[in-house]
Amino acid sequence: MLNEKIQKKYSELKCAGERNRKSAEEKRSGDLKILEYMKYLVESGEASDFEDICFCLWNISDSYAMLRDSENEYLNHLNFADRVSCGENKYKFWTVCDTTQRFTLILGGKGVFWQELYRDAADNSFVTDENYRIAYEAHRTAMSVHPSLNISKDFLYYADEKFSEFLENNKHREEYGFFRLIYFSAKMKAFGKNNIYIEDSCSNFFPWLCKAETPRPFLLGEWGNFNSPRGERNMASVGITAAVNSLIDIGENERAKKLYTEAKSFGLPENAYIDKRLGV
């Protein structure tokens, strides 16, 4: 885990740049400050441990992604991937576990580069008790699509195969139901499928919506953050929200509205993005 000084400074910068409550200029300023601090940690040698350096490089790529700076994200991600390649096999998924980073690389014409990193991880990394959660994050990221981006169907079929294979091999995990719900939500959106009845899977999570949040003791981008357990409330909220949005994406607004309304009655928080999409 990162030392206390780095944790405190990073947390202060993240709070200062908290995205949901800030203007576009304030968000940009926050991203630039985190970028500057992460670069300082690497260049000064204050971050010297393998995982600490990778945490910084992940956040540098993330800041560039938020700033929509594709070229600098790509240059940093080359460095990040090179660093990860020097570590143990389990770390391979670290470079491909964020959708914003992936989409910004695609915008800059570097989508094939990201796909190659994912294929290397999916084909060559051993999924174990240590890294199965970040493997899930990578598979979900690989199946993500955006209407303004031209994403190869062949690659999506490959990602679908790998995510499905991951599910088959990890049925014994406590988060299996959550992973499966996210998989079907992603599949609906990626391939426009409306014959997946996702509502039954969502209903299994309704009782978890009233549970207390379980804090995660790691910072965004840390190895521990990607590989620590999610709380039950978090899994319920994330999974159901993904399902509702996927139903909207494929034009099943009535199904989405019904699911969203029922989930809210069990404790799902109001979601401004979903409210806007559904016109409620």
N, C-alpha and C positions, 0 to 999 in steps of 0.2 A: 504494500500500500504506500502511496505517496507520503512524503513527510508532511508534518502539520503546517509548516509555513506555506508550502505550495498549495495545499488543500484550502487554506484560509484565503490566500490571494485569489485563487481561481474562483472560489465561491463568491467572493466579493465582486469580481468582474462579471460573473454570470448573472448575479442579482442586478447589477447596474445595467446590464444589457438585456434584462428579461423581456422576451420577445412579445408576449401576448399583451403587454400593457404599454408598449412604446411606439413612438412614431417611427417611420422608415429611417429617418436620419439618426435617431437614437439607437435603433437596432444596428445600423451600419457602424456607428461609433463604438458600440459594445463589441461587435465582431472584430473590429480593427484592434481594440485594446487586448482582447484575448489572443489574437494573432501575434501581436507584438510581444506579449508576455511569453507565449509558447516558444517563439523564436529565441528569445533571450535565454530561456531555460536550457535549450539545446546548445546554442552557440557559446554560452558562458561555461558550460559543463556542470551547471548546478543540477541538471537532470543527467545522471550518468548510468543508472541501472537500465538494463535492456527494456523492461516493461515501462519504466518512466519515460524513456526517450520515445518509445512507440506511442505512449499516451499523448505526448506533445505533438508528434508528427500527425497522429490521427486528428487532433484538434486544429492543427494548422490547415490540413486538408478541409476540415469541416468549416472553418472560418472562411476560407476561399470559396467553398461551395455556397455558403450563405451570401457571400458578396457577389456571387455569380461570376467569379474570376476563374474561368475554366483553365486557362493556360497555366497560371501559377498553381492551381490545384493539381494539375497533371504533373508539373515539375516536382512538386513536393511529394505527390503520391508515388512517383518513380523512386524517390529516396526512401519513402516509407516501405514500399514493397521490397526494396533491396535490403533494408534493415530487417524486416520480418523474415526474409529468406535466410538470414543468418541465425535465426532462432530455431527452436524446436518445431517439429512438424505441426503440433497442435495450434500454432499461432497463425496458420495460413489464412483463416477466415477473417482475421482482423482487418484486412485491407478492403473487404467487400461486404461490410455489414451496415451500410448506411445508404438510404435511398436518395437523400438530397445530394450526397457526394456523387453517386452514380449518375443521377440526372444532369448535374452540372457538367460532368465529364462528357456525357452524350451531347449536350448543347455545344460543347467546344470541339466536337468531332473526334472525341477520344473514347467512344463507347466500346470499340473493339478491344482497346487496352483493358478496360474494366472487365469485359467478358473473358479475356484471357486469364486475368487474375482469378476470377470466379471458377473457371474451368479447372485451373491448376489446383485450387483448394478443394473443389467438389470431387475431383478425380483422384487426388493424391493425399488428402489429409485424413488421418484416422480420427473418427468421431468417438470420443471416450467420455467418461464421467466428468472430465475436466473441461471439455470444450463443446458439449452438445448444444448448449444454449446459444453460443455465438454461431454455431453451424446453422441453427434455426434462423437466426437473424440474417445470415447471408442468403439462405434459400428464399426467405420472404422478400429480401431486397431484389434478388434476381428475377422474381416473378412480378415485380411492380411495373406498372405501365402508366403512361401519361398521354392524354389525347393530343398534345402538341409535339410529341416525340415519335419518331419513326423507329420502332423497336422490332427487330427481326422476329418473325413468328418461329423460325427454326430455333432461334436461341430460347424463346419462351417454351417451346416443346422440350428442349433439353433441360431447362430449369425446372419445369413441371416434373419431368422424370426424376431428377435428382431430389426434389422436395418430397415426392411420393416415396422414393427409396428411403429417404431419411425417416419418414413416418413409419414405414414398415419395420425399420431396424430399431426404432425407439418407442415401441408400444409400451414398454415397461416403465417409461419415465412418468413422473407425477404430473408433468405438464402436457402429456400426450393429447388430452382433449382440447387444450388451448392451441397447441400446434396444429391440430387437425382443423379447428375452426378457422384459423388464419389461412391455412392452405386452401380450403374451399372458397373462402372470401376472395383470395388472390386469383384463384382459378376462374371464378365467375367473371371477374373484371378483365383478366388477361384474354379470355377467349369468348367473352360475351355470352356465357352459358346461363340460361334462366331455368334450367331443369334440375338445379341443385336446391333441394329444400333445406336451407340452412337454419331455418327457424327452430327446429327441434334441438339442434346443437346449441343454439343460443340459450334456449330455455333451461338447459342444464346449469347455466352460469348465473341465472337470476338470483338464487339464494346468496351468492357471494357478493352481490352489489351492496349489501348493507353491512359488510364487514369493515373493520378498521383498515386503513392503509398501512402497509408494511414498508417502512423506509429502507432504501438500499444504501449501504454504507460506503459506496464508491462514487467517484466523479464520472461524468459523462466522458466516454472515450477510454476509461481505464479497462484493462483486461478483466478485473474483478467485476466491474459494472455489467459487462456483457455476459458474464458467466455466473452471476449470483442469482438466487431464486427470485422470481416475481411473487408478490403477494396475491392472494386469491382475488381481492377487489380489483387489483390492477389487471389481472388476466381477464376478469369478467368485463371490465370497462373497455379495455383495448380490443378484445375479441368481438364484443357486440357492436362496438362503434365501427370496426372494420366491416362487419357483416352488413350493417345498415348502409354504409357508404357504397359498398359493392352492389347492393340491390338498386340503389339510386343510379349508379353508373350504367347498369344494364337496362334501365328504364322501368324497373319494377317499383315505382314510387309508392303505390298503395301497400305493397308488402313491407316496404321500408318504413312507412309511417306507422303501420300497425305494430311492427317489431319495436320501433323506437318508443312509441307510446307505452307499450307494455313494459319495456325495460325500465323506463323512467318511473313507473309505478313501484318498481322494486328497488329503486335507488340510483339508477343511472343518472349522472349529472346532465343538466341541459348542455347542449352542444351548439354553439352559435353557427358553426359551419353547416351542420346538419339542418338546423332550423332554417337557414337561408336557402339551402338546396331544396327543402321540402315546402318552403313558403309558409312556415308556421310561426 
